[in-house]
């Protein structure tokens, strides 16, 4: 699990917030968007590649509601 998390951290490096779709092995960023709705639209336009959707929390949680 640790190696998988390290791989994910490396894959999304530089993305500070929003939603991402990464490959099953966490080595490739397949799509990124500010909102989940936008991400789903982007994924559909790319032919629905298989992967995992994750949220990238902002560095500053002061505005987080959840």
Secondary structure as UniProt FT lines:
FT   HELIX           2..11
FT   TURN            12..14
FT   STRAND          18..22
FT   TURN            24..25
FT   STRAND          29..33
FT   HELIX           36..45
FT   TURN            46..47
FT   STRAND          52..56
FT   HELIX           61..63
//
